[in-house]
Structure formats: C-alpha cells, structure tokens
C-alpha cells in the first residue's frame, strides 16, 4: 500500500496484516552530494526532473535476501512517477543528498537496481513509458 501527501511518498509491504517492510521518500530540490550525476541524468532526460531522496527503507530481518527490498523500490517508483505527472524522476538514497546515512546493505540494493534503470552513481532515472 502507498500513502503520503505532496512531497512525501510512503510504500509499505504487509503479510498477514503485519508490516514486513517499507520505504519513505521525500521530494528534494537537488542531490547535494551528487550534483554531477544529477546533471548527467537530467541531460539524458532532456529536462529538469522531480528529485526524490529515500530517507528510510527497511525489510524485517527474516524477510531479507528474498527480493522484497527491490519489489518495494519498484512499487515506490510507480508512486513517484504517478506523483510527477509525466515529468522524469530522479531517485536516490540519502547518501546521494547528504553524503552519508545509507547502509552498505542498502547500497547493494541500489547497485542492483542500477542495472535495471538508467543511472549515474547511486541515482536512478525514471521515465514514464
């Protein structure tokens, strides 16, 4: 399920009524720690983008390693594209904005996602199809 007002997106995964994972993203103006990557992807998109930083993402320990983190991110990406109303989206982990705050485990998920989406550094470019 997803929720969140303007400038915020929250996606949660439930199993038998229990929360097993979730992602909280917030809209930002620029990726402070990844300006050159942002410029490269905006050039590829051909326009300015809506920029979203993932502030928090988690999957309950017993459900890790089963692909649920990537599934959560893909659901988040759908929500972000809906919120952007046709404008391309750049999404990245907290590290791309603040220079810290993203675990090595989470960065491995981002690296895996970068093979599925246009990317530069830890930033992913999402374009509505």
Secondary structure by P-SEA (a helix, b strand, c coil): cccccccbbbbbbbcccccccbbbbbbbccccccaaaaaaaaaaacccccccccccccccccccccaaaaaaaaaaaaaaaaaacccbbbbbcccccccccccaaaaaaaaaaaacccccccbbbbbcc
